[in-house]
Amino acid sequence: MAVTDTSTTRALDCGKTIQELSAYLAADRIPFDPTIETCPECLNALHALAQVSQLSRDLLEDDAAHLPPPPAGWLDTIMTNIHNDVRAGRALPLHHPDPRVRMSVTEGAVRALLRSITDQIPGTVIGKCQLDGDAEQLDAPVIVSVTLSIAWGTPMTPTAHDVRQRIYNALSEHTHLNVTAVNVTIEDIHGHDTAPKEQQ
């Protein structure tokens, strides 16, 4: 299922567009395109697109009588955020015992890491992901802000707390960012989640 982005066509740093990657994903990544499969930005985008595509299928298969459709522009907003988030962005430094060695991870890779967090939380999708602060300087304070779209019936407060804690854990394990706060905002509610929920 191709995910259509009706916003202005823009290319990633590698030259590929979200539309091209969506079409490639819809064709089951056949024929194999090495320019896509060896590009970190493209791979991050494909992962995010696969998640959104599955969610779109789930919404279409759901009983429309339960709820109105997602808000107008919901999918376009997510697609735009994916486009922005997978770009390489700033180089975020990593500590190394040898002062002559400089190591870093791209901002795009960190955003992709944060997007992957919701893969383990059914019905939850990260919309926008932002790192505020002088993240290019080691130990500088950084504030992480993400927006969420969650399935109808998903408990808001526990989900936001869960996402916040997972973000702290992931950044602590995989980066050397000095994260002083993680802000989680639930921006949209979509569809109808038929999975049974535990009593809160």
Solvent accessible surface area in square Angstrom, and as a share of the most:
residue,aa,sasa,rsa
1,M,93,0.41
2,A,53,0.41
3,V,6,0.03
4,T,91,0.53
5,D,15,0.08
6,T,101,0.59
7,S,39,0.25
8,T,109,0.64
9,T,84,0.49
10,R,98,0.36
11,A,47,0.37
12,L,6,0.03
13,D,80,0.41
14,C,61,0.36
15,G,47,0.45
16,K,44,0.19
17,T,20,0.11
18,I,2,0.01
19,Q,55,0.24
20,E,83,0.37
21,L,0,0.00
22,S,3,0.02
23,A,59,0.45
24,Y,22,0.08
25,L,31,0.16
26,A,41,0.32
27,A,51,0.39
28,D,107,0.55
29,R,90,0.33
30,I,119,0.61
31,P,112,0.71
32,F,136,0.57
33,D,36,0.19
34,P,74,0.47
35,T,86,0.50
36,I,5,0.03
37,E,30,0.13
38,T,105,0.61
39,C,19,0.11
40,P,96,0.61
41,E,19,0.09
42,C,0,0.00
43,L,65,0.33
44,N,38,0.19
45,A,0,0.00
46,L,2,0.01
47,H,90,0.40
48,A,3,0.03
49,L,0,0.00
50,A,43,0.34
51,Q,38,0.17
52,V,1,0.00
53,S,3,0.02
54,Q,85,0.38
55,L,18,0.09
56,S,11,0.07
57,R,83,0.30
58,D,64,0.33
59,L,35,0.17
60,L,135,0.67
61,E,137,0.61
62,D,27,0.14
63,D,77,0.40
64,A,89,0.69
65,A,95,0.73
66,H,95,0.42
67,L,41,0.20
68,P,103,0.65
69,P,112,0.71
70,P,39,0.24
71,P,68,0.42
72,A,111,0.86
73,G,43,0.41
74,W,16,0.06
75,L,47,0.24
76,D,42,0.22
77,T,67,0.39
78,I,5,0.03
79,M,0,0.00
80,T,36,0.21
81,N,17,0.09
82,I,0,0.00
83,H,6,0.03
84,N,61,0.31
85,D,6,0.03
86,V,3,0.02
87,R,84,0.31
88,A,35,0.27
89,G,53,0.51
90,R,68,0.25
91,A,56,0.44
92,L,1,0.01
93,P,30,0.19
94,L,37,0.19
95,H,89,0.40
96,H,71,0.31
97,P,131,0.83
98,D,36,0.19
99,P,124,0.78
100,R,206,0.75
101,V,62,0.36
102,R,224,0.82
103,M,88,0.39
104,S,63,0.41
105,V,38,0.22
106,T,58,0.34
107,E,9,0.04
108,G,1,0.01
109,A,39,0.30
110,V,2,0.01
111,R,38,0.14
112,A,20,0.16
113,L,43,0.21
114,L,0,0.00
115,R,9,0.03
116,S,34,0.22
117,I,13,0.07
118,T,2,0.01
119,D,60,0.31
120,Q,116,0.51
121,I,17,0.09
122,P,98,0.62
123,G,23,0.22
124,T,3,0.02
125,V,4,0.02
126,I,1,0.00
127,G,7,0.07
128,K,99,0.42
129,C,3,0.02
130,Q,66,0.29
131,L,7,0.03
132,D,55,0.28
133,G,40,0.39
134,D,78,0.40
135,A,2,0.02
136,E,84,0.38
137,Q,109,0.48
138,L,73,0.36
139,D,90,0.47
140,A,19,0.15
141,P,83,0.52
142,V,1,0.00
143,I,70,0.36
144,V,0,0.00
145,S,32,0.20
146,V,2,0.01
147,T,22,0.13
148,L,1,0.01
149,S,3,0.02
150,I,1,0.01
151,A,6,0.05
152,W,122,0.43
153,G,52,0.50
154,T,13,0.08
155,P,36,0.23
156,M,91,0.41
157,T,108,0.63
158,P,62,0.39
159,T,9,0.05
160,A,13,0.10
161,H,111,0.49
162,D,49,0.25
163,V,0,0.00
164,R,75,0.28
165,Q,82,0.36
166,R,80,0.29
167,I,0,0.00
168,Y,72,0.28
169,N,83,0.43
170,A,13,0.10
171,L,2,0.01
172,S,91,0.59
173,E,133,0.60
174,H,104,0.46
175,T,7,0.04
176,H,78,0.35
177,L,26,0.13
178,N,61,0.31
179,V,29,0.17
180,T,76,0.44
181,A,32,0.25
182,V,7,0.04
183,N,72,0.37
184,V,19,0.11
185,T,74,0.43
186,I,43,0.22
187,E,99,0.44
188,D,34,0.18
189,I,64,0.32
190,H,3,0.01
191,G,12,0.11
192,H,53,0.24
193,D,32,0.16
194,T,106,0.61
195,A,47,0.37
196,P,133,0.84
197,K,84,0.35
198,E,147,0.66
199,Q,176,0.78
200,Q,149,0.66
